[in-house]
Amino acid sequence: MESGAPTLYAAGQFQEQGAPTGTSILRYDGTAWSGVGVYFGVALSVARFDPGTGEKLWAGHPSGLRAWDGSTWTQPFAVTGGVGD
């Protein structure tokens, strides 16, 4: 994860002109928006959290959770029961 200045993260489907393509998670550094890796699916929510192994950016989507370690999105564990179950 980045450190230093505050950073804003947003999740969703971005279709505005000039928005980064290929991602549903964006990061705003106070000057410009950029994509956070290539995220598979549409993220519905994001939060920074340290589960005791180092801070990661977590993203929720209908089929589970993914974690961003600063370079790669991973699915750290299987989730059973999706939205609406």
HUBEL-V273779 format. One record per helix or strand of 3 or more residues. SS is the DSSP state (H for helix, E for strand). FROM is the first residue (numbers start at 1). TO is the last residue. If there is no record, write none. Layout:
SS&FROM&TO ; SS&FROM&TO
This chain:
E&8&11 ; E&25&28 ; E&33&35 ; E&45&50 ; E&55&61 ; E&64&68
